[in-house]
Amino acid sequence: MATQAIEQLVNRSYRTLPKYDEVMPGVPQDYKEIKTLGQLLEINYKHASVEKQLRENLILKMESGKEIYKGIIGYKERVIPAINRAILSGHEILFVGQIGQAKTKLAETIATHLLSPIPVVRGSLTNDIPTTIHREDMISLLNDTDPEYPSPEFVVSPECEKSIRNNKLETKIDWMEGRNRYRYMLATPDISVKDLMGQIDAIRVAKKGVELYSIESYSPGQMLQARYGVLCIDELPVLDTRKQVALLSVLQEGKFTTGSYPVTFKPNVKLLATANPVDYTHSGKIIEPLFDRLRSHIHTHYPTNIIDEMLIIIQETQISRESGVLVPLFIVKTIAKIAQLAREHPEIDHTKGVSVRMAIHSMEILISEVERVRALHGKIKLVPRFCDLDCIRQTSKFELSEMDDNHQNKNNILDSLIENAVRDVSIEYTKHLPSETIERFKEEFERNKSFVVSQYSLGQVKNEAVDYESQLRMFPALNEFVRLTVEKIKQEHQEFIQIAEPYEIDVKRIQIVNNDMDREFTASVTELVLEGLRGINPPLLDKKGNGYSTKSG
């Protein structure tokens, strides 16, 4: 294209209104069909600031009733409204909460669902939107001449400029989604200002032979790599004072410089940060000017009810096995209960918290334990039982406060947590048993002495008494009650799946179908019932080793 035609195209594109309808802030209706710089200029493309993207996309989703924070459970009453207020106000956010409260997941979710796609020059490390280049400089680049920069400001990278000079209007662009403009940085003592803001790269200077203060010698840090997106700094109070100071100009003026480098950078980035409550309240952990400029401080929390904790466990648990897995809800509830009891335990350090991850990791290891001891030895359904719970010692992570924080003390407390959780969950199924049914159970146990439970299946151990089905035939009343309990559990699963549906949680691991009523599921329910009979008041059964027998005998 002739020089005059290029000048006319650029002038018209920069000076006139867009020729398109937007589907989101800064996003043309047919944006996926726009693949070159020339096409961008033809439609008079205008990008939207990050603040505008977040605000207007939030409004659009709220008006349409669409789910905004997918995968975030238990925060609808307080945390989500607080986030929405902050975004509508254009605030930077500091999430304050203990470990495992989805603080960084919230930041990533905001970037994923509330940022619009933007057009960047293909291969750009700093998310270069070509139409942000000054009009006169764009004309120069398209004519393959050196731009005359009016001020030392970083607009696009040298690589972007080179691509435009080489390819002209055919310069390739890609529409970058919000999730790809999210950067996460864990604040550690070894994080440097260079990591955060970028640096003059001596290697580039040596390899390219560029001048020390040329823009080509600059290597971008996390701040500029998150340009037009979200930068999440995890555990902000850990960042030392000098690095915190480096953030101030971005929050106050929307720009920064790095060292003695004579260039101004405008990242147009939304800063989100996290902090532990202990560090947050400790004087000097976050310098006062930065503390003040993070305008919204939002406190997160652990699940406030058992249902939310169970939903999170089911949503987040990673299972390697593709099929043949059924996790009864009473097992999920027990794992959730252990975590909740741990948070209330007087000997466990409340300032450190008990993460939901403990419950998630415990569920993962429990399923793997069932696979190890039973499913690998035969083609059977993988169904956890209470007798498998001992394996969660390796995933139960908490710290003690009032007693010595040693392995034995932790094991003793975990034993009591498991015992209490199993009792509380099991008794829900037996607490309303009529007295005549309890008498029938008592007679059967007095006659047959005991019921033996085991992690292993029939054929893996010498004692065939561990076959649950064979034993149940000797306990007709117990067998009937197990059958009734199975029906109740099936109904519970259906009701829970309906609760999980709005969250789009994969529920196939808790979905009971007709062929699930096999010996493995029966064995798991049998242990539930036996523990319930042991937990009623007065207790009907006692447990010694692997056997349940009447309290008297």
PyMOL commands that set and color helices and strands:
alter all, ss='L'
color gray80, all
select helices_A, chain A and resi 3-15+31-33+37-42+50-64+79-89+103-114+130-132+135-142+158-170+178-181+193-197+202-208+215-217+222-225+236-238+241-253+277-281+288-293+306-316+329-344+356-373+375-377+386-394+407-429+435-448+464-466+468-472+476-503+508-510+514-516+519-535
alter helices_A, ss='H'
color red, helices_A
select strands_A, chain A and resi 22-24+27-28+93-96+118-121+153-154+173-176+182-186+199-200+218-219+230-234+264-265+270-275+296-299+451-452+541-544+547-550
alter strands_A, ss='S'
color yellow, strands_A
deselect
rebuild
show_as cartoon
